[in-house]
Amino acid sequence: MSYRIDKVESLIKEEISLIFLYKLQDPGLGFITITNVKVSPDLRIAKIYVSVLDKEKRKDVLEKINASNGYIRSELAHRIKIKFTPELKFFIDDTLDYVEKIEGLIKKIHSPGNREDDNKGND
């Protein structure tokens, strides 16, 4: 991947985080974090991954963010100086859910009652 795309992704992530922090002060959004930004090679589309602390509100938060998409894009256009402001597409980042699931499985495997070595002695 090119150095320019990496720089643009980093800049967009930082600026959108600041927009959420200072401009979108909607208490309905709750605690959200911009976890990742992926920009297309032509810099026309930016996929923004958002982590939402409250799992039950994820769908509602994503709807509110998408409703504010135009405002967020215009704020971003004022903050960054590139030829085209990319189209913003927001997605819920469920990486932490996957990590929690894997950790739960590992704990289950290593719990004292589930070891195969303990069961072999009983035969």
N, C-alpha and C positions, 0 to 999 in steps of 0.2 A: 504494500500500500504506500502511497506517496506521502511525503512529508507534509505537503500542503493540506491534504485531506485530514491528516491527523491534527494539524493545527486548527483547521476549521471546526472539526468535531469538538476539540477541547474548548475553543472559544464559544461555540454554541452552548455547550453544556454549562459553562460558567455563567454566561449571560442569561440563559433561561432559568437557572437556579436563582439568580438575583431578581429576575422578573417575578418569579413565584414568591420570593421572600418579601420584596418591597412593594410590588404593584398589585399582585393578586392576593389581597388579604381577606379571603373568603374563609370564615371559620368552618364552613361545610367541607372544605378540602382536607382539613386535618393536617397531620404531619406527613409530608411527602418529600421524597428525595429523587433527584434526577440521577439515575445510576449509570446510564450509558447513552451515547449518541452515535449513530451510524449514518454517515452521509454517502449518498450515491456518488459514483466517480465524476459525474457532470455537475455535482454540487446543487442539484435542483430539488432533491428530496432528502429530508432529514428524519430518520426514525429515532424518536426519543423514548427511552425506557424509564418508567416512573415506578418507584417503590412506594407503596402506601402502607403505613403502619397498621391501620385498622383493616383487617382482612375482609370484614363484612361490608365495608363501604367502598371497596375497590371499583365496582361497576359504576356506582354513583359518582365517584370522584373522577373517573375517566370520562363520563358523560359531561361533567362540569368543565373539565379541561378542554374537551373537544368543542364545547359551546363557546369557550373563550379563545379558541384557536386563532381567529382573525386578529384579536387584540394582541395576543402573545407574539404573533408574527410581525405585526406592525411595530411593536416595541423592540423586537429583535432587529428589525430593519434600521431603526434609529441608532442602535448600539453598535452594530458591526458594519464594516465598510467592505462589502464584497459586491460583485456585479449584480448577482441575483440573490434575493433572500429565499432560501429554500422553503418548499412546502413542508409543513410540519405534520408528522404523523406520530401520535402518542400511543404507547403500548404499556400495559402493566408488566413490570419485571417480576416474574415469579421465581427467580433464582433462589431467593431465601427459602421459599417453600420447599424447593427441591433439596436444599442443604439440610433443612430440618427433617425431611423425610429420610434422607440417607443417614443422618445422625441417629434418628430413632431406630432404624434397622440395625445399625452397628451396636447400639446399646442393647437391643433385644438379643442380638447374637452373643454378646459378651455378658449377659446377665447370668448369675450363678445357676439358675434352673434350666437353662437352654444349652448347656455345653454337651457336646457329643461324648467327650471323655468321661463325664460323670455318668452317662447312661450306659456306656460299655461295661463298667464295673458291675452293673446290676444283672447282667446276663448270666 
